[in-house]
Each structure stands twice: as structure tokens, then as C-alpha cells.
Amino acid sequence: MSKIQKILVPLDGSSNSMRGLDTAIDIAKGCDAEITGFYVFHLPLAAGVKYTQKMKDNAQKKAIKAIGPAINKTQKAGATFKYKTGGGNTGSEISNFAQKGKFDLIVIGARGLGGVKEAFLGSTSNYVMHKTQVPVLIVK
């Protein structure tokens, strides 16, 4: 792998995503890389459902709740941080954004579910790992 310059960290406000951010900060500081936090808005799944202003406002509040602590944490650590948002299926949005943004590494926090639970519930980190060409570091 070439020098790491751009790190993508999916953020959802969970302690798992913050563990991923902690690891990304350590990596970024070691190689002077830039971290991009990425929050995915969950859009209505049913066709024809109108995305209302109230839904947009709620989504924006969730994004701020997820991204705000990440901004503070990276600033205190002295790491370079910016953020972006997307909307849709979380795994595919992360994978697509990573490809288009030409990131060198994705650092993603995982819930650490067991095999049976993961088989039924799915796993964003597992999806991303298998669907992107960008190297993925999964932090448990």
C-alpha cells in the first residue's frame, strides 16, 4: 500500500464508530493524513414515501450528534478533519463514497456481533469490506 493520505471514517454517533475514529486519529497522526468523517442519513425505504421537512430536521440533528464529538476529538488530537454526509443504504453509501473520494483507507468501528446475529442482522462493516476496493480496517 502506498502512503496513507486520506482516511474515511464512517460515523453514526455510537461508541463503536468513535473507537474507529480513535484508531484513525492514531494512524493519521503517524502519517500526516487527513480524516473525513462520513455520516449516512437513513432515507425512507418504501417507494413513493415523501421525505418531509420533519424527517430532514431529525436526520440533521442525528448527523450533528454523530459529527460534533468527532470534530472535537480530532481537533484536540491535532488531526486534520472534515466531514461529509450522504443518504441511502449505509453500506453502499460508504463503499461508493470511498471509491469516488479516492480514499487510501476506511477505518470502521464494528459492533462485534457473533456469527448468528450478524447473519440475520447484517453488518455494515462486513458489507463495506466486501464491496469496496479500498483497504478496510475494522475496529472492535
C-alpha positions in Angstrom: 0.0 0.0 0.0 1.2 3.5 -0.8 1.4 6.3 1.8 -1.9 6.9 3.6 -3.1 10.4 3.0 -6.9 10.2 3.1 -8.8 8.2 5.7 -12.5 7.7 5.7 -14.3 7.1 9.0 -18.0 6.3 8.9 -19.7 7.9 11.9 -23.1 7.2 13.4 -22.7 8.6 17.0 -22.1 5.2 18.5 -19.2 4.3 20.8 -18.2 1.8 18.1 -17.7 4.5 15.5 -15.8 6.6 18.0 -13.4 3.7 18.6 -12.9 3.6 14.8 -12.2 7.4 14.9 -9.7 6.9 17.7 -7.7 4.4 15.6 -8.0 6.7 12.6 -6.5 9.6 14.6 -3.6 7.4 15.7 -2.9 6.4 12.0 -3.4 10.0 10.7 -1.0 11.5 13.2 1.6 8.9 12.3 1.5 9.7 8.6 0.1 13.2 8.5 -3.1 12.0 6.8 -6.5 13.8 6.6 -9.6 12.2 8.2 -13.0 12.5 6.6 -15.9 11.6 8.8 -18.9 10.3 6.9 -22.5 10.2 8.2 -25.2 8.5 6.2 -28.8 9.7 6.5 -31.4 6.9 6.5 -33.9 7.6 3.8 -37.4 6.0 3.6 -37.2 2.6 2.0 -40.7 2.5 0.6 -41.1 3.9 -2.9 -43.2 7.0 -3.1 -42.7 8.0 0.6 -42.1 11.7 0.7 -39.1 12.9 2.7 -40.7 15.6 4.8 -39.1 18.6 6.4 -39.5 17.0 9.9 -37.7 13.9 8.6 -34.9 16.2 7.3 -34.7 18.1 10.5 -34.5 14.8 12.6 -31.8 13.5 10.2 -29.8 16.7 10.6 -30.0 16.5 14.4 -28.7 12.9 14.3 -25.8 14.0 12.0 -24.8 16.8 14.3 -24.9 14.4 17.3 -22.6 12.0 15.4 -20.2 14.5 13.9 -19.9 17.1 16.6 -18.0 14.9 19.1 -15.8 13.7 16.2 -14.8 17.3 15.3 -13.9 18.0 19.0 -11.9 14.8 19.4 -9.9 15.3 16.2 -9.2 19.0 17.0 -8.0 18.1 20.5 -5.7 15.4 19.0 -4.3 17.8 16.4 -5.6 15.8 13.4 -6.9 17.2 10.2 -10.7 16.5 9.9 -13.5 17.3 7.6 -16.9 15.7 7.2 -19.4 14.8 4.6 -22.9 13.3 4.6 -24.8 11.0 2.3 -28.2 9.4 2.2 -29.4 5.9 1.5 -28.2 2.4 2.3 -25.4 2.8 4.8 -23.0 0.1 3.5 -23.4 1.1 -0.2 -23.1 4.8 0.5 -19.9 4.3 2.4 -18.5 2.0 -0.3 -19.4 4.4 -3.1 -18.1 7.5 -1.3 -14.8 5.7 -0.5 -14.3 4.8 -4.2 -15.3 8.2 -5.6 -13.2 10.1 -3.0 -10.1 8.0 -3.7 -9.5 7.3 0.0 -6.5 5.3 0.9 -8.1 3.6 3.9 -11.5 3.1 5.6 -11.5 2.8 9.4 -14.8 1.5 10.6 -16.0 0.6 14.1 -17.8 -2.7 14.4 -20.4 -3.8 16.9 -18.7 -7.2 17.1 -21.8 -9.3 16.8 -21.5 -13.0 16.8 -21.8 -15.1 13.6 -25.5 -16.0 14.0 -26.6 -12.5 14.9 -24.6 -11.0 12.1 -26.1 -13.5 9.6 -29.6 -12.3 10.5 -29.0 -8.6 11.1 -26.3 -7.9 8.5 -23.2 -5.9 9.2 -22.2 -2.6 7.7 -18.5 -3.2 8.2 -18.8 -6.7 6.6 -20.6 -5.2 3.6 -18.1 -2.4 3.2 -15.2 -4.8 3.5 -16.5 -7.0 0.7 -17.9 -4.3 -1.7 -15.1 -1.8 -1.8 -11.6 -1.8 -3.4 -10.3 0.5 -0.7 -8.5 -1.2 2.2 -10.7 -1.5 5.3 -9.6 -1.6 8.9 -12.4 -2.9 11.2 -12.0 -1.8 14.8 -13.8 -3.9 17.5 
